[in-house]
Amino acid sequence: MSHRLSTQADKYSTRTANGVYQQTELEPITPEKSVEMYEADRKQELRKTSFRVHQSALRFFKQWCSDQAIENLNHLTGRQLHQYRIWRRDEAPTKTDTLSKQSEKTQQKILRQFIRYCEQIDAVPGGLHAKVRIPTIPDDEVARSDTVDAEQAQEVIEWLGDYEYASLEHVVWLLLADTGARIGTIVVLDLDDYCPQEEPPYIRVRHRPETGTKLKNGDNGERLVALNNDVCSVIDDYLEHQRPDVTDDYSREPLLATSHGRVSTGTIRKYVYKWTRPCAVGNGCPHDRDLESCEAAKANSASKCPSSRSPHAIRRGYITHQLKSGIENSFLGGRCDVSNEVLREHYDARDERAKMEVRSRELDQARRDHSSYGGK
């Protein structure tokens, strides 16, 4: 239903703090104008990073209003806010099939702040902000989740690309997210294991226990792993500008290095715990903690945050995402060094419907490539 802008003010009854109802005249305003005013008002109050998150969230709200032909916020209702929430969660996620609970909670909290502001400028009926539902994520449920989904991984990588470009932490995240590798796999890499000039570019994974680096599955874990060209561009810049000129205890030149030599698995774990905290990428705290006093807000204590994730969560998220995309188990097994049995038991987080949809897509592709059974 279209709500076109009108010059006639709408009147709504609102209840004051002392229980008395009074009429309030709403002034017609477009979603675009109201968001513009909100952002101008909050720009000085929010940190740059937080302000960007607010801009991103409200960009989706403006898009939804445009799709629904809502031109005057005076007529916005609680039912429509519910419809927007469903749309944002299930129809408008940017990287995955559905918005994660944490991302949905962040988006809804920003929307509630915006609607409260709209009440203050007489743009929407009083009390409407209370109808913006904020999903609850119990700490124990958050702690049980051990997957970094594609949307969260992309969010972290984009953040690092903006603020920590071509740093060791940026490269570590790119390698983990682009390959689904174990942290032990990227730790063993030397400079000459990185082959960006090949087509496709790749890294060579080798088992070398005699010089201090071994793979979980020994010689059976050796393989070539293709890399995305965009990932190579960042690695190239890291090698040119950021990597210290060091060797390890065996005079080898590690690809991933600190000033002390080859990066350790413990350091990589810290990088993952650090950047999977929502507050680290401008999303605030879903646990309503004071960031000034929260121990987990300190980088060295990031693992104590209920929302932080281990490196294995990236690997599990990568494999699950590829399975949902229809990538064959045998391909993933070779790329990620995991058997089909272990893959099915420990990494395949798809429900039965998701598995059925993949089989259906594969069958449709086979029918396009070959005549179907029965010759039709």
C-alpha positions in Angstrom: 0.0 0.0 0.0 1.4 3.4 -1.0 1.7 6.1 1.6 2.3 9.2 -0.5 3.5 12.5 1.0 0.8 14.9 1.9 0.9 18.4 3.1 -1.8 17.7 5.6 -0.6 16.9 9.1 -1.9 13.7 10.8 -3.0 13.7 14.4 -2.3 10.9 16.9 -3.1 10.5 20.6 -0.1 9.9 22.7 0.1 9.2 26.4 2.4 11.4 28.5 4.4 10.4 31.5 1.6 11.3 33.9 -1.0 9.2 32.1 -2.7 12.1 30.3 -3.5 11.6 26.5 -2.7 14.5 24.2 -3.0 14.9 20.5 0.2 15.3 18.5 0.4 16.6 15.0 2.7 14.7 12.8 4.6 16.5 10.0 4.8 14.7 6.7 8.3 13.5 5.9 9.9 11.0 3.5 12.0 8.1 4.7 15.0 9.6 2.9 14.7 12.9 4.7 14.2 11.4 8.1 17.3 9.2 7.7 19.2 12.2 6.5 18.2 14.2 9.6 19.0 11.2 11.9 22.4 10.8 10.5 23.2 14.5 10.7 22.1 14.4 14.3 24.1 11.3 15.3 27.3 11.9 13.3 29.0 13.9 16.0 27.9 11.5 18.8 29.0 8.2 17.2 32.5 7.0 16.4 33.2 6.8 12.7 33.0 3.0 12.7 29.7 3.0 14.5 28.3 5.7 12.3 29.1 3.5 9.2 27.2 0.6 10.7 24.1 2.9 11.3 24.3 4.2 7.7 24.5 0.6 6.4 21.5 -0.5 8.4 19.3 2.5 7.5 20.2 2.1 3.8 18.3 -1.2 3.9 15.4 0.5 5.6 15.2 3.2 2.8 15.4 0.5 0.2 12.5 -1.4 1.8 10.4 1.8 2.0 11.0 2.4 -1.6 10.0 -1.1 -2.6 6.8 -0.7 -0.5 6.0 2.8 -2.0 6.1 4.3 1.5 6.7 8.0 1.0 5.4 9.4 4.3 6.6 7.9 7.6 3.5 9.4 9.4 1.6 6.2 8.5 4.3 3.7 9.5 2.8 0.9 11.7 4.0 -1.9 13.9 2.9 -4.5 11.4 5.0 -2.9 8.7 8.0 -2.8 11.0 7.5 -6.5 11.5 7.3 -7.0 7.8 10.5 -5.1 7.3 12.3 -7.3 9.9 11.2 -10.5 8.0 12.4 -8.9 4.7 15.7 -7.9 6.1 16.4 -11.2 7.7 15.2 -13.6 4.9 15.1 -11.6 1.6 17.8 -8.9 1.9 20.9 -10.5 3.4 24.0 -9.6 1.4 26.2 -12.7 1.6 24.1 -15.6 2.8 20.6 -17.1 2.6 19.5 -15.6 5.9 20.8 -13.0 8.2 22.6 -14.3 11.3 20.9 -13.8 14.7 23.7 -11.5 15.8 23.4 -9.3 12.6 19.7 -9.2 12.9 19.9 -8.0 16.5 22.3 -5.3 15.6 20.1 -4.1 12.7 17.0 -4.1 14.8 18.6 -2.1 17.6 19.7 0.6 15.2 16.2 0.7 13.7 14.7 1.1 17.1 17.0 4.1 17.8 16.0 5.6 14.5 12.3 5.2 15.1 12.7 6.7 18.6 14.3 9.7 16.9 11.5 9.9 14.4 9.0 10.2 17.3 11.0 13.1 18.7 10.7 15.0 15.4 7.0 14.2 15.1 7.5 11.9 12.1 5.9 8.7 13.4 3.3 8.0 16.1 4.5 8.1 19.7 5.6 4.8 21.2 6.2 3.2 17.8 9.8 2.3 18.7 8.6 -0.2 21.3 7.1 -2.2 18.4 10.6 -2.8 16.9 11.3 -6.3 18.2 14.9 -7.0 19.2 15.8 -10.8 19.0 17.2 -12.3 22.2 20.3 -14.4 22.0 21.0 -16.2 25.2 24.7 -16.3 26.1 24.7 -20.1 26.4 23.3 -20.4 22.8 25.9 -18.0 21.5 28.6 -20.0 23.2 27.4 -23.2 21.6 27.6 -21.8 18.1 30.9 -22.6 16.5 30.5 -21.4 13.0 31.6 -18.1 11.4 29.1 -17.7 8.6 29.9 -16.2 5.2 28.4 -12.8 6.1 30.4 -12.5 9.3 33.6 -13.5 7.6 33.0 -11.0 4.8 32.2 -8.3 7.4 35.5 -8.9 9.2 37.5 -9.0 6.0 36.0 -5.7 4.8 36.7 -4.1 8.1 40.3 -5.2 8.0 40.5 -4.1 4.4 39.5 -0.6 5.5 41.4 -0.2 8.7 44.2 -2.9 8.7 44.9 -3.3 5.0 47.6 -5.8 4.1 48.5 -6.3 7.7 49.5 -9.8 9.0 46.0 -10.1 10.6 44.3 -9.1 7.3 46.3 -11.8 5.4 45.6 -14.5 8.0 41.9 -13.8 7.8 41.9 -13.9 4.0 43.8 -17.2 3.8 41.5 -18.9 6.4 38.3 -17.6 4.7 39.5 -18.2 1.1 40.7 -21.8 1.7 38.9 -23.2 4.7 42.3 -24.4 5.9 43.4 -25.3 9.4 45.6 -22.8 11.1 48.4 -25.3 11.1 48.2 -25.4 7.3 48.8 -21.7 6.8 51.5 -21.6 9.5 53.7 -24.0 7.6 53.8 -21.9 4.4 57.1 -20.4 3.2 57.6 -17.6 0.8 58.4 -20.0 -2.0 55.1 -21.9 -1.3 53.2 -18.9 -2.5 52.8 -19.0 -6.3 50.9 -15.9 -7.5 52.3 -16.0 -11.0 50.6 -19.3 -11.9 47.1 -19.7 -13.4 45.3 -20.1 -11.2 47.5 -18.8 -8.4 48.0 -21.2 -5.5 49.8 -22.1 -2.3 51.8 -25.3 -1.9 51.2 -27.1 1.4 54.0 -29.3 2.4 54.8 -31.6 5.4 58.2 -30.8 6.8 58.5 -32.1 10.3 62.3 -32.3 10.1 62.4 -28.4 10.0 59.7 -27.7 12.5 56.5 -27.6 10.5 54.2 -30.6 10.1 50.7 -31.2 8.8 48.0 -33.0 10.8 47.7 -35.7 8.2 51.4 -35.9 7.4 52.4 -36.5 3.8 48.7 -37.2 2.9 48.0 -33.6 3.7 50.3 -32.2 1.1 48.5 -30.4 -1.8 48.1 -27.3 -3.9 45.3 -24.9 -2.9 44.1 -22.4 -5.4 43.7 -18.8 -4.3 41.4 -15.9 -5.3 43.2 -13.2 -7.3 41.9 -10.5 -4.9 43.5 -12.4 -2.0 46.8 -12.5 -3.9 46.7 -8.7 -4.4 46.5 -8.2 -0.7 49.3 -10.8 0.0 51.5 -9.1 -2.6 51.0 -5.8 -0.8 51.7 -7.4 2.5 55.0 -8.9 1.2 56.1 -5.6 -0.3 55.2 -3.3 2.6 54.4 -5.2 5.8 56.2 -8.5 6.1 59.4 -8.2 8.3 62.6 -9.6 6.7 63.1 -12.6 9.0 63.7 -16.3 9.0 62.7 -19.0 11.4 64.8 -21.3 13.6 65.6 -23.4 10.5 66.6 -20.5 8.3 63.4 -20.9 6.3 61.5 -17.8 5.2 58.0 -18.0 6.5 55.2 -16.4 4.5 53.4 -15.3 7.6 55.9 -13.7 9.9 56.3 -11.4 12.9 59.4 -9.6 14.0 60.3 -12.8 15.9 60.0 -15.2 13.0 57.3 -17.6 11.9 53.9 -16.7 13.2 52.6 -19.1 15.9 49.3 -20.9 15.9 48.6 -19.1 19.2 48.9 -15.7 17.6 46.6 -16.7 14.8 44.0 -17.9 17.4 44.2 -14.5 19.0 43.6 -12.8 15.7 40.4 -14.8 15.1 39.1 -14.3 18.7 39.9 -10.6 18.4 38.0 -9.9 15.2 34.9 -12.1 15.8 33.9 -9.9 18.7 31.0 -7.8 17.4 32.4 -4.7 19.2 35.7 -5.0 17.3 34.0 -4.3 13.9 31.7 -1.5 15.1 28.6 -3.6 16.0 28.4 -2.8 19.6 27.9 -5.4 22.4 25.0 -7.9 22.0 25.5 -8.8 25.7 24.8 -5.3 27.0 28.2 -5.0 28.5 30.0 -1.7 29.2 32.9 -1.7 26.8 35.0 0.4 29.1 34.9 -2.2 31.9 34.4 -5.4 29.8 37.5 -7.6 30.2 36.8 -9.2 26.8 37.0 -5.8 25.1 40.8 -6.0 25.6 42.5 -7.7 22.6 44.5 -10.2 24.8 41.3 -11.4 26.5 39.1 -11.5 23.4 38.4 -15.3 23.8 36.4 -14.4 27.0 33.7 -12.7 24.9 30.7 -15.1 24.4 30.5 -14.0 20.8 34.1 -14.6 19.9 34.9 -17.6 17.7 37.9 -20.0 17.3 39.7 -20.5 14.0 37.9 -23.8 13.6 34.7 -21.9 13.3 35.9 -20.2 10.1 36.8 -23.6 8.6 33.4 -25.1 9.6 31.6 -22.0 8.1 33.7 -22.2 4.9 32.9 -25.9 4.4 29.2 -25.5 5.2 28.9 -22.6 2.9 30.5 -24.5 0.0 28.3 -27.5 0.6 25.2 -25.3 0.6 26.5 -23.9 -2.7 26.5 -27.4 -4.2 30.3 -28.0 -4.2 31.0 -31.8 -4.3 32.2 -33.5 -1.2 35.2 -34.9 -3.0 36.4 -31.5 -4.1 36.1 -30.1 -0.6 37.8 -33.1 0.8 40.8 -32.5 -1.4 41.0 -28.8 -0.9 40.5 -28.8 2.8 42.2 -32.1 3.6 39.3 -33.9 5.2 37.7 -37.3 4.5 34.1 -37.6 3.3 33.2 -39.4 6.6 34.6 -36.7 8.8 33.2 -34.0 6.5 29.7 -35.4 6.8 29.9 -36.0 10.6 31.6 -32.8 11.8 31.3 -30.1 9.1 28.0 -30.6 7.2 25.7 -28.3 9.2 23.0 -28.3 6.5 19.5 -29.4 7.3 17.7 -32.0 5.2 15.9 -29.4 3.1 19.2 -27.6 2.3 20.7 -31.0 1.2 17.6 -31.7 -0.9 17.9 -28.3 -2.6 21.5 -28.9 -3.6 20.6 -32.3 -5.0 17.8 -30.7 -7.0 20.1 -28.1 -8.5 22.7 -30.8 -9.4 19.9 -32.8 -11.0 18.6 -29.8 -13.0 22.2 -29.2 -14.2 22.5 -32.8 -15.3 19.3 -32.6 -17.2 20.5 -29.6 -19.1 23.8 -31.3 -19.9 22.2 -34.6 -20.9 18.7 -35.9 -21.7 16.8 -36.9 -18.6 15.8 -40.5 -17.7 13.1 -41.6 -20.1 14.5 -39.4 -23.0 12.4 -36.3 -22.3 
